[in-house]
């Protein structure tokens, strides 16, 4: 019985976890503000990319923590990009940004191109921390450990 449970857990992990991506994909994103953002243009700074949906309770509860992280570390060089999943209606994404007064960039992934480029993201929230050199140094499906994330970002920024 234990073997079956372990096997099921491993299969679920490999089915649901993003593929083994090691470096930032070279993709462009369209933000809610109409900006065409190339991830490569952010080379030299740490970037937190988080896939989310307005219907995801964990995603919505994470927003205030992401705002706090952004407010604290963006002046030191951090970029945060929220990517709304392809099934999320754009009008709901816009409304969510307004309700929560989200200061970081929000992009729409209307054709799921970004989700595919990041290893077929299927679940939200799924987040990636990208080092200034483009390496993906942390990936997490589920709620972020904000203390660990903050420490990792501060290390990437050379801040104490």
C-alpha positions in Angstrom: 0.0 0.0 0.0 2.8 2.4 0.9 4.5 1.6 -2.5 1.3 2.4 -4.4 0.9 5.7 -2.6 4.5 6.7 -3.2 4.2 5.7 -6.9 1.0 7.7 -7.3 2.7 10.7 -5.7 5.7 10.5 -8.0 3.5 10.1 -11.1 1.3 13.1 -10.0 4.4 15.2 -9.4 5.9 14.5 -12.8 2.6 15.0 -14.5 1.8 18.3 -12.8 5.3 19.8 -12.2 6.8 22.1 -14.9 9.3 20.4 -17.1 13.0 20.6 -16.2 13.6 24.1 -17.5 17.0 25.5 -16.4 17.1 28.9 -18.0 14.7 31.7 -18.7 12.8 31.1 -21.9 13.3 33.8 -24.5 9.7 34.9 -24.8 7.7 38.1 -25.1 4.7 39.0 -23.0 1.9 41.5 -23.5 1.1 43.4 -20.3 -2.2 44.8 -19.3 -0.7 48.3 -20.0 -0.1 47.3 -23.6 3.7 47.0 -23.1 5.5 44.3 -25.2 7.9 42.9 -22.7 10.8 40.6 -23.7 12.1 38.6 -20.7 15.6 38.8 -22.2 15.4 42.6 -21.7 15.4 42.0 -17.9 18.8 40.3 -18.0 21.0 41.6 -15.2 18.2 41.7 -12.6 16.4 39.0 -10.6 12.9 38.4 -11.9 10.1 36.6 -10.2 7.5 35.2 -12.6 4.3 33.9 -11.1 1.5 32.2 -13.1 -1.8 32.8 -11.4 -5.6 33.0 -12.0 -8.3 35.1 -10.6 -10.2 31.9 -9.6 -7.3 30.5 -7.6 -7.8 31.3 -3.9 -4.1 30.6 -3.2 -3.1 33.0 -5.9 -5.4 35.8 -4.7 -4.2 35.3 -1.1 -0.6 35.6 -2.2 -1.1 39.0 -3.9 -0.6 41.1 -0.8 2.7 39.2 0.0 3.9 39.7 -3.6 3.1 43.4 -3.4 5.0 43.7 -0.1 8.0 41.9 -1.7 7.8 44.1 -4.7 7.6 47.3 -2.7 10.6 46.2 -0.6 12.9 44.9 -3.3 12.0 46.5 -6.6 14.0 49.6 -5.6 17.0 47.3 -5.3 16.4 45.8 -8.7 13.8 43.0 -8.4 11.2 42.6 -11.2 7.9 40.8 -10.6 5.7 39.6 -13.4 2.3 38.1 -12.8 1.2 36.0 -15.8 -2.6 35.3 -15.9 -3.5 31.9 -17.3 -5.0 31.5 -20.7 -8.4 30.5 -19.3 -8.7 33.7 -17.2 -10.9 36.3 -18.8 -8.9 39.5 -19.4 -11.7 41.7 -17.8 -11.4 39.7 -14.6 -7.6 40.1 -14.6 -7.9 43.8 -15.0 -10.5 44.0 -12.3 -8.3 42.0 -9.9 -5.3 44.3 -10.6 -7.5 47.3 -9.8 -9.1 45.9 -6.6 -5.7 44.9 -5.2 -3.8 47.9 -6.6 -1.1 45.6 -8.0 2.0 47.6 -8.8 4.0 45.0 -10.6 3.5 44.0 -14.3 0.7 41.7 -15.1 0.7 39.9 -18.5 -2.0 38.0 -20.2 -1.2 34.5 -21.6 -4.1 34.3 -24.0 -2.7 31.5 -26.1 -0.8 29.8 -23.3 2.5 30.5 -25.0 4.2 31.6 -21.8 2.9 28.5 -19.9 4.3 26.2 -22.6 7.6 28.1 -22.6 8.0 27.7 -18.9 7.5 23.9 -19.1 3.8 23.5 -19.6 2.6 25.2 -16.5 -0.9 23.7 -15.6 -1.4 24.6 -12.0 -1.6 27.9 -10.2 0.2 29.4 -8.5 3.4 28.4 -10.1 6.4 30.6 -9.7 9.9 30.9 -11.0 12.8 33.0 -9.7 15.2 33.9 -12.4 18.8 35.0 -11.5 20.3 38.0 -13.2 22.2 35.7 -15.5 19.0 34.0 -16.7 19.2 30.8 -14.7 16.0 29.6 -13.1 17.2 29.2 -9.5 13.9 28.4 -7.7 10.6 27.1 -8.9 7.5 26.3 -6.9 4.0 25.0 -7.6 1.8 26.1 -4.8 2.0 28.9 -2.2 5.4 30.5 -2.0 7.6 30.4 1.1 7.9 34.1 1.3 10.7 34.1 3.9 12.9 31.8 1.8 12.0 33.7 -1.4 12.9 37.0 0.1 16.2 35.6 1.3 17.0 34.1 -2.1 16.2 37.4 -3.9 18.3 39.4 -1.4 21.2 37.0 -2.1 20.8 37.6 -5.8 20.7 41.3 -5.3 23.7 41.2 -3.0 21.7 42.9 -0.3 21.8 41.9 3.4 
